[in-house]
Amino acid sequence: MADLDAARDGMAGLRDARTGELRQETMVINMGPQHPSTHGVLRLLLELDGETIISCRPVIGYLHTGIEKNTEYRTWMQGVTYVTRADYLSPFFNELGYCLAVERLLGIEAPERAQVIRVLVNELNRISSHLVWLATGGMELGAVSVMLYGFRERELILDVFEAITGLRMNHAYIRIGGVIMDLPEDGAEQLRELLRVLPGRIDEYEDLLSANPIWLERNVGVAPLPAERCLELGVTGPILRAAGVAADLRKDEPYCGYETYEFDVPVRTEADAYARYLVRIEEMRQSLRIVEQALERLEDLPGPVMVADPKVAWPPRLSVGPDGIGNDPAYLRHIMEESMEALIHHFKMVTQGVEVPPGEVYQAVESPRGELGFYVVSDGGHRPYRVKIRDPSFVNLQATPDMIQGQLVADAIAAIASLDPVMGGVDR
Amino acid sequence: MRPEELAARLAERVPDVLQARGEVTAVVERDRLLDLLAWLRDEPDLSLRFLSSLTATDHPGAHPRVWVVYELRSIEHHHRVRVKVGLPEGDLRVASVTGLFPTADWHERETYDFFGVVFEGHPNLTRILLPDDWEGHPLRKDEELGGVDTRYHGATVPPIDRRGMA
């Protein structure tokens, strides 16, 4: 008897208390900010009619750390260590965009060898970033093996990053005027090993997914965003290229000598989540091509990796010791025991650093997620006056409602996965 | 178009065109902003249909106090133009460009959040990165870095230098 009453009470909630009719209103739910498929702390306010999304409002800001404001209180060189932490899956791109902007204000260019190393680490970073997209996106759509494989291969790349820069992420390796130190002695060897292993692994992902009925079901035709709408909403990167627009800043506005490398810009026209998948997979292969060419160039490209100008170059010579990267012992002996002038110079450069002539500049690089822009303003001092990071994740995320309104809740997961937003970049 | 050509083309419409470091900047009065942006967007040889970025810089004590900066990109022609609008102290208002460039929506909200610039005609000009009840606009130059209480579920934790810990 009690069970029957409880059942009646339960039914009562579905009916309007006054008229006794079934209730028709929509339901508003929060997806996130704590949710395994929202790539960090993204919150989506969804209005649902059953399983169908009627409207969506992305809510962001949970990871705002004031990176732009912080740079105004630090020297130009310290700025690198702040911006690298914005989009934490593509740290080299943040460093590169910022340094290129400051170098343009200074009117200098990094030496040839440094440019090639920059290209090399950036393209490896593109692969490691796409691997996280593949791993997390795969997991969210039920392909757990892909998650394990993606992180496994990313680890190989991070090992090389660690050997080169001393750190797995937030490297602060690319600096104003070049890179902080040359590749380690066995660097080329490690990179060759990577180039030997990775192509086969990328083929494996394709074997696993490209014709997989579940993968197709979850991605083909899902979260469409045609080219015209991409451009209106400011969407760039693989999403735009999957909609048929071959926009790639490495080709359109080349930097670091990208115009001298041979590589293709993969384009699809379907403009759905599956097309974005195909574009990113192919981009990893193209990045490997570029890494190979860069590695070849480094073989007979001697030379410094930092500009010679003592008013710009970071003075300490570094080396990788048993506990990571640090000041080279020979250099420490030089400034502490041999040369008072060297010590004074060291002190001036570390505490004040480079002086940048007044002006403004906007420098964009092609990050794994699209146009990563740095609008940098100097008032002529030792600190930036303003550093604005135009992060592609921030702008691309605006397209979420367009992609998922009228679709099912499950498609929202696939849509976000295909957007590949990194909240560190969105919120900065 | 090369920067010199762009600058010459823009000079037809804007009296104040600057060229530096391979970049072209047009400085415009705020009542002419929408006209200019629509022209830049729709002229076939300029075709600056893509708004890359929108932000501001703050210069207390100067006139104008705040510059709002628009970075336009042409996907077809691979060139860029920057447009700047100066806003005087105490009257930080400018027309929203969301009608011309829907992408401006979040950029303008961020600029409002950080600098307090009011974009007139914006469909939903609310804070975007800071909490709704935040006071002030932190990227203004007269706002300090740090020194802000941490608030959580009604409790307040003072900033690290005021916690009385050695």
Chai-1 contact restraints between the chains, C-beta under 6 A:
chainA,res_idxA,chainB,res_idxB,connection_type,confidence,min_distance_angstrom,max_distance_angstrom,comment,restraint_id
A,G61,B,L129,contact,1.0,0.0,6.0,A-B,restraint_1
A,H64,B,L129,contact,1.0,0.0,6.0,A-B,restraint_2
A,K69,B,P138,contact,1.0,0.0,6.0,A-B,restraint_3
A,K69,B,L139,contact,1.0,0.0,6.0,A-B,restraint_4
A,K69,B,L145,contact,1.0,0.0,6.0,A-B,restraint_5
A,Y73,B,L145,contact,1.0,0.0,6.0,A-B,restraint_6
A,R104,B,R21,contact,1.0,0.0,6.0,A-B,restraint_7
A,L231,B,F50,contact,1.0,0.0,6.0,A-B,restraint_8
A,E232,B,P102,contact,1.0,0.0,6.0,A-B,restraint_9
A,L233,B,P102,contact,1.0,0.0,6.0,A-B,restraint_10
A,L233,B,T103,contact,1.0,0.0,6.0,A-B,restraint_11
A,G234,B,T103,contact,1.0,0.0,6.0,A-B,restraint_12
A,A247,B,I75,contact,1.0,0.0,6.0,A-B,restraint_13
A,D252,B,H78,contact,1.0,0.0,6.0,A-B,restraint_14
A,V361,B,R21,contact,1.0,0.0,6.0,A-B,restraint_15
A,Y362,B,E71,contact,1.0,0.0,6.0,A-B,restraint_16
A,G373,B,S52,contact,1.0,0.0,6.0,A-B,restraint_17
A,G373,B,S53,contact,1.0,0.0,6.0,A-B,restraint_18
A,V377,B,T57,contact,1.0,0.0,6.0,A-B,restraint_19
A,R386,B,T57,contact,1.0,0.0,6.0,A-B,restraint_20
A,K388,B,T55,contact,1.0,0.0,6.0,A-B,restraint_21
A,R390,B,S53,contact,1.0,0.0,6.0,A-B,restraint_22
A,Q398,B,W106,contact,1.0,0.0,6.0,A-B,restraint_23
A,D427,B,L129,contact,1.0,0.0,6.0,A-B,restraint_24
